[in-house]
């Protein structure tokens, strides 16, 4: 005798001499099978054998089920509300679901949702329920004398609940689809009938037909049902088109949530409609069991936060990474001329960073609070990074967050044959070599001039004012670069995260401005046109479109970089930032500050540290951006292995192509 069978016998025997109400009995019964939830196949043969061999057990189970009055319990809200986004505020919806995980929402005691909450309270319950063979569930249903939802009765309650749930859903989707923010996403539908209006009318016709004609179900050949399915498909296409239009119209989180809610409601209508259809009367029990499993599945997954975050952020992430991909293309060199131009652009960035290094050392001497230093450092970084951006110079570590999205965009093309896939991966490998050598020369350009310019600046200050500004801090400036005896690797990783976040901010700002048509609004601003004229106003709007997102991104990157150390001091945590270009400038300041007496091994470790910091800056920001870009485009991560093989094969064939532009690519 199996352990499960023994536990079932104990449960049934207890109920004969101990009063156990129907709900508690079913809770204990499900608990017995929940222990087998990890099995590939969950069977209930032990229960079926006991019910068949012991009539008293069968009577007990029927009595307990009848006591709960399943046939008369309301479940329309499970269809219309449960598991569907309730609010446009994404953060509020996340918070609501997290709270519901800890303190579950309890429906009225007379509803089916209340019973399901008590019996199937684990999120994984629907998984193992789905693994129970249908033929076993049908046998159990017949043994307990269950009634199909299609059995002819006056005012058939289960069918009425399905109809009411569908009616509520259809009313809601039709109203929300007509809202300005949603209809704005589909300008091509302005001169056509909105499919949601047709859906509402057709659903109302079907509901009235069933209610007034005392029918309990439809057949799939019914013309109204067929028309409803067509309209439902048109509504789904409407939502898909709205999401597709986000690349040219932009999208806000509020609109994204509205569209996602519409998509979820349409999906719920599509998965509920088949329960109104019965082509073969002998399939009524099978359909009823399918409905029960569907209701359990909906109810157990209603607080799924991971799915909410994935679905809610996917389209927003796509638009953000789409912007960074387009921006990242400017950081990729394909010819010797572009390669040389990138070097000089990076040299310009190195010069500005050297100036920022000197200014930061001077700001450290200002007598102010921790917060005051944080503000001063943030201003220094923000103004410097913005100057680098507006002057057309390059900061090497800003590239990975942008170019990662451009790389993933190169993999988006759908391929069918093996030859096409191989060609796509091989083309990607060539594209990656262009990205890598662009990163390489940008690093070289930044470091190449950051060191000598910082040296010249500190020496110039010393000659003019007879004051070595780094004399008191030289040891810290150098030892902070040591990858062994200092937390420089962790601090470089923090800088990599900030580089990634700055790329996200750039894409987010560009997406927001596009969605709100800010460029067009500025261009057509009546007061600006009157004061500055149409031509200047248009030029300003064009500048805003091209540069504003980058300006905001660099300002925030500066704030992140400037605030981190001060926040670490305030919290008592050893957190700070390390950036390869600043590390090069700081090494120059440290060596000069020591009056050239710094130990050789300290300098060597500082030089090694610059390389390690640059690598960590790159790998962290690039990896985070790559993960986001893959997720935004719903691509499988196993493709990374395939493209990695292609990149490695190209490297073995032509390694110098990854560092210098070849005369002719392999």
N, C-alpha and C positions, 0 to 999 in steps of 0.2 A: 504494500500500500504506500502510495507516495505521500510526501509531507503535505502537499496541497490538499489531498483528499482527506487526510486526518484532520486538518484545520477546518475543512468544510463540515465534516461530521460534528466536530466540537461546536461550531457555530449553530448548526441546525438543532443539536441536542439542547444547547443552552436556551434557545428560543422556545423550547417546549415547556420548560419549568421556570423560566425567568422572562419577565415581560420586557421585550425589546421592541421599540416602535419601528415602523417600516423604514424610516430614514436611517436610523442607527444600524439596522440590520444590513441595508445595502452598503453603507459605509464600510462595515466590517468585511462584507463579501468582496468588495473591490480591493480593500487592503490586502487580502490574501493573494490576489492575482497581481497586485502592483509589485510584489516582490520579484516577479518574473519579468519585469519590464525591460530588462536588458537582453532577453532571449530574442533570437531572430524570428521565432514563431511562437506566439502566445496562444496556447490551446486551452479550451475549457471542457475537454472531454470528461475530466473527473466530475465536474458539476453535472454534466448531462447524464452520466452513468448513475450518479446518486439520485437524481430526480426521477429517472426511469425505474430504478430498482426499489426506491423507497417512496411510495405515494404520499406518505405524511410529509416528507421534505418538500415535495412538489406543492402540496397544499399550503405549507408554511410560506414558501416563496411567493405563490400567487396572492396570498392574503396580505403579505407585506407590501407587494407592488400595488395592489388595489387600494390599500390604505392611503397611498400618496396621490391618488386621483390624477395620474399623468394625463389622461384624456381631456381633462378640463383645465389644466394649468396654462397660463398665458406664456407665450414665448416669442411674441412679435418683436419685443425689444432686442432679443438676441439677434434677430435678422436685421433690424433697422439700425441698431446702435452699437452693439458689443463688438469691440475690436476695430472700430472705424474711428479715425481721427475726429475728435469732438471740437477742437479749437484750432484757430489759425495761428495762435502763438505757439511756436515750436517748443520753446523752453518750458512753457507752462504744461504742454502736453507730456513732455518727458517727465517733468516733476510729478504730474498727476499719476502717471503709470508707475513711477518708482514708489510713490506712497501706497498705491494700490497693491504693489507686491508685498509690502510690509503689513499693511492693514487693508485686506481685501474689501472691495465694495460689496455690500450685501443687498441684494434685491428684495422686494417684498416676499414674505414667507409663502404666499400663495402662488408665486411664479415658478416656472420651470428653472429659471436662472438660479434661484436660491438653492434648489435641490442639486443642480449641477455643481454649484460652488462648494456645497458640503461634501458631495461624493467624489467628484473629480477635481480636487483642489491643487494637484500638482501640475506644473506646466507640461510635463512629459506624459501625462495620462493619455492624451490623444494619440501619441506615437504608438504606445503598445496596444491601445484599443484598435487602431487601424491594422495591426498585425494579427488580429484574431480572424481566422478563416470565416468567410461569409456563410458557408454552409452550416458551421457550428452555431453561429448567431441566429440563423433562420430556425434551426432545430430548437434552440432555447426559446425563441419568440413563440413558436407554436406550442411548446410544452407549458408555458405560463399563460396560454390562451390569450396572447396579445391580439389586438385588433388593428387592422390596417387603417391608415388615415383616410383611405378612400372608401371605406365601408359606408353605405348609404345611411345617413342619419339626418334628422331634421336639425338644421343649423350646425352642420359639421364643424366642431370647434377647431381641430387642427388646421383644416383648410382655411377657415376664417382667419386664423392667426397668420398663416402664410400670406394671405391676401392683404391683410392690414399692414404687415411688415413691408411688403412690396409697394403698397400704396404710399406709405410714409417715405420710403426711399426714393420713389419716383418724384414725389412732390418736392423733396429736398434737392435732388440733383437738377431738376428743371429750374428751380428758383436760383440756385447758386450759379448755374451755367449762364444765366442771364445777367449776372452782376457785371458792372463795368470793367473791373480789374481782370475778370476772367475772359469776357468777350473781346477785350483789347488784345489778347494774345492770339486771336484768330481773325485778323482784319479781312481775310479772304471770304469769310462767311457773311459779311455784312449785307450783301445783295442776294443772299439765299435764305431759304427757310431754315431756322435753327432746328436740328434733329431732336433736341430735347423737348421741344413743344410737341412734335409728333409722337415721341415716346410717351409723354404724359397722356396724350389723347388716346393712344392705342392701349396703354395699360388700363386706363379708366374703362374703356369699352370691354376689355376682357373681364375685369373685376365685376362690372355690372352684369355681364352675361352669366357668370358663375353664380352670383348672388340671387339674381332675379329668376333664373331658369332652374334653380335648385340642382344644379350640376355640382359634382364634387371634384371633377377634373376635366382636362381638355385632352385632345389627341393631337399628336405632332403635325397632322395634316391640316389642322384648323388654319384658315387663311389669316385670321387675326393674330394667331400665335406666330405664324411665319413672318408676318409684317412686323411684329414686335421684335423678333430676333434681328431682322434687317436694320431696324431703327436703332437697336441697341449697339450693333456693330458700327453704325454711323456715329453714334455718340462717343464710342470708344476711340474712333478715328479722330473725332473732334479734339479729344483730350491729347491724343498722341501728336496731332498737328500743333497744338498749343505748346507742348513741350519742345517740339522741333523748332518752333519759331523763336524760342528763347535765345538762340544764337544771334539773331538779328534784332530782337526787341529787348533782350535782357530779361531777367526774372528776379523778383524779390522773394524772400522767404515766405511772406504772407500769401502771395499768389501761388507759390510752389505748394504750400500746404492746402490751398483751396483746390488746386488741380489734382493733388494727390488724394484728397478726400473724395473728389468726384470720381476718380479712377477706382478707389476702393468701393464706393457705393455702387458703381456700375458693375464691378466684379461680383459684388454680393447679389445684385439683381440677377446676373447671369447664372450664378451657381444655385440660386433659389428657384428660378423659373421652372427647371425640369421637374420639380416636385408637384407642379400643377398638371403635369402631363402623364397619362397612363395609357399606353397603346394596347397592352395586354393585361387584362384583369388579374391574371395569376402572378403578375410581378408586383402586386401591391405591397406584400410583406417585404420584399427585397428593397423597394423604394422607401418604405417606412424605416427600415433599419439604416439605410443610407442617410436619411434625414437625421436620425438620432445621432449617428456618428458625426455628421456635419455640425450639428449643434454643439456637441461635446468639443469638437476641434475648435470651433469659433470661440467658445467660452474659455477654454484653457489657454488660448494664445492672446487673450485680450490685453494683457499687460506686457506684451513683448516689446521691450525697449530697444533692443538691438535692431530688430526689423524696422521699427519706427525711424531710428537714426539713419539706417542705411537707405531707406526709401526717401526720407525727407531731404537728405543732403546730397543724393546722387546727382540730380539735375543742377543744383547750385554748384556742386564741386565740378561738374562738367564745364559749366560756363566760366568758372574761375580758371580752371586749367586750360580752357580753350584760349583765354586771353594770354595766359603765361606762355602757351605754346606759340602763339603769334608773335609775342614779344621776344621769346627765346630764339626765334629764327634770326633775329638781328645779332645774336651773340655767336652765330655759327659761321665759320669761314669756309669757303669752298675753293678759293683760289689763292695764289701766292700774294696777289695784291691785297686781298682782304685780310690775309694772315699778317702781312706787314702793317696794315692799318690797325689791326687789333693790338699788335705789339705797342705801337705808339699811343694808341688810346689808353692802354693799360699803364703805360709810363706816365701819362697825364694823371691817371688815378693814383699812382704811387706818389707823385709829387704832392698832391693835395692831402693824402693820408699822412705824409711826413710832416706837413704843417699842422695837422690835427694832433699828431703825437706830441709835438712841442707845446702846443696850446694846452693840451691836457696836463702835461707836467707843470706848467705855470698855474693852471686852475687848481691843481692839488695844493698849491701854496696859499690859496685864498682862505682867510679865516672865516669860516661859515659852518653851518650845521651839516649833518649827514644829508639831510634833504636838500640843502643848498648846493652841496657838491653834486648830488644827483641831477638837479636841474641844470647846473652849469655844464656837466659832462654831456647830458642829453642834448643841450643846445649846440654844443661843439660838434657832436657826432651828426646830429640832424642837419645842421647847416652845411657841414662838410660833405655828407653823402648826397644831399640835394644839389650842391655845387658840382660834384662829380657827374651826376646824372644830367643836369641841364647844360653842362659844358661839353657833353658828348664823350666824356672819358669813361673808363671801364673799371669797375671794382670786381676782381675775378670771382670772388665768392658769391656774388649776386647771380652769377650765371647758372649754377646747377639747378636752382629752383625753377628757372625759366626753361632751360634746355631739356629737362626731364620730360616735361609735357610735350615738347616738340618731338622728342624721340618716340614717345608712346603714340602720338598722332600718326607717326609713320607706320605703325603696326595696325592701324584701324582698318585698312583695306581688307574687305572680305575676299577670301581665296577658297577655291574648290579643290583643285588638283594638287598633288604632291609637288609637282614642278613649280606651280605658282607660289606655294608656301615657301619652298626653298629659295626661290627668287626674292620673295619678300624679306626673308631673314637675311639673305646675303646683301640685299640693298640696305637693310637696316644696319648691318655691320659696317658698311661703307659710310653711312650717315653717322654712326657712332664714332668712327675714326675722325670724322670732321669735327664733331663736338669735342672729342677728347683733345685733339691738338689745339682747338680754340681755347679750351680751358688751360691747357699747358702754357701757351704763349701769353695768356692773360696773367697767369701766376708769375711767369718770368718777368713780364713788363712791370707789374706792381712791385715786386721785390727788387727788381733791378734799379729802380730810382728811389724807392722809399728809403733805403739805407743811406745812399750818398746825400740825398737832399736833407734828411734829418741831421746827418753829420754836419753838413755845411751850415744849417740853420743854428744849431747849438754852438758851433764854433763862431759864427758871426755874432751871436748874442754875447758870447764870452769876450770877443775882441772889442765890441762896442761898449759893453757895460761892465767888463771885468767881473763877470759873474757866471759861474758854471751852474746852470739851473738843475742839472741832474746829479750833482756831487753827493747830495744826501740820500739819493734814491737809486743810485746806479746798481747796487747789489740786487735790489728787488726787481729792477727792470730786466736783469739778465736771468736771475734764478727762476723767475716766473715762467720762463720759456722752457725750463728743463722738463723733459717728458717723464723723467724717472723720479726726481725728488720734489716735484711740485704737481698739483692737480691740473696741469695745463691741458691734458687730454680731455678731462671732464669739462673744463671751461671752454675748450674748443668745440665740444659737442653742443654745449648750451648756445654758443654763437651760431652753430649750424641750424639749431632749431629756430633761432630768431631769423636767420636768412630764409628758411622755409616759410615762416609766418609772414615775413615781409612780402614774399611772392604771393601768398594767399590774399593779403590785404590789397595788393595791386589789382589782382583779378576781381576781387569783391567790389572795390570802388568802381572799376570800369563797368562791371555788370550792373551795379546799382544805377550809375549815371545813364547807361544805355536804356535800362528799363524805364526810367523816369524822363527819357528824351531830353536830358539837360543840355546836350550840345545844340539841338534844334531850338530849344527854348532860349538859350543865350543868343544864338544867331538871329532870332526874330524878336528879341527884347526891344519894345518900342522906345524906351528911354535911352538904352545904350545906342541904338541906331541914330537917335536924334542928337546925342551928345558927341559920339565918335564917328558917326557915319556908317553906312552899311558895310563898306569894305573892311574897315578896321574891326568892326564887331564880328564879322565873319572870320577874320584872321584870328581874333581872340578865341572864338568858339573852336576853331581848328586846333589852336594851341592847347586849349583845355582838353579836347578830345585825345590828343596825342600824348600830352605830358602830365595831366593832373593826377592820374592814378599812380604814375611813377613817383611824383613828388610826395604824395601822401605815404606811399610805401616806404620811401627813404626817410621821411620824417619819423615814422613809427619805428623803423629799424634803428634809427639813432636814439630814440627814447628807450627802446629795449636794451640797447648796448650801454647807455649811460646810467640807467637805473639799477641794473643787475647787481653791481658791486655794493651799492649803498643799501639795497634791500637785503643783501646777504649780511652786511654788518648789523642792520637793524634786527634781523631775525636770529643772528648768531650762527649763521650758516656759511660755510666756506664755498660760496658760489660767486662766480665772476665770468668774464668772457675773455676769450683769446682769439685773435683774428690774424691770419698769416701776414697781411700787409702791415698791420700795426705792430706785429711781432718783429718784423724786419726793421721798422723805424725805431722801436724801443731798444733793440739790440745796439743800434748805432748810438743812441742816447746813453745807454748804459756803459758802453765801452769808453765813450768820450767822458762821461761823468766820473769814471774811475781814473781819469787822467792816464789812460792806456796802461793801467796797472792790474787790470782784471786778469785772473789766472787763465791760462790757455785752455785748460780742460773745461772751465766754466763757459768760455766763449764757444768751444766746440759743441758742447751740449746745447747751447743756445741756438747755434746754427741747425743742429739736428732737430731741435724743438720746433723751429720755423717750418721745416718740412713736414713734421708730424702734425702740427697744428693745421697746416694747409690741407693735408690729406683728410683729417677729421672734419674740418669745416665742409669740405667737398662731399665726403661720403655721407654725412648725416643729412645735410640739406637735400642732396641728390636722392638719397634713399626715400626720405619722407615724401618728396615731390613725386617720385616714381610710383610709390604705393598709392598716393592720392589720384594720380593720373590713371593708373590701372583700374582703380575702383570706380572712378568717375565714368570710365568708358566701358565698364562691366566686362573687362577682359580677364582671362584666366591667368593666374600667376605662373602656371607651369610653362607659359610661353617664354618666361624669363630664362628658363633652362635652355630652350631651343635657340633663342637669340644669343645667349651666352656662348653656346658652342660655335655659332657662326662668327661672333666677334673674335673668339680665340683662334679659330681657323684663319681668319684674315690677319690677325696679329702674327701668327707663325709664318704666314706667307709674306707679309710686308710690314714688319714692326716699325720701321721709320715713318710709315704713313700716319702713325698715331701721334707723331711729334712734329713732323714737318710736312708741308704740302708737297706731294710727289709731282714730278713732271707729268707722269701719266699714271692714274690710279689703276690698281690691279683689277 
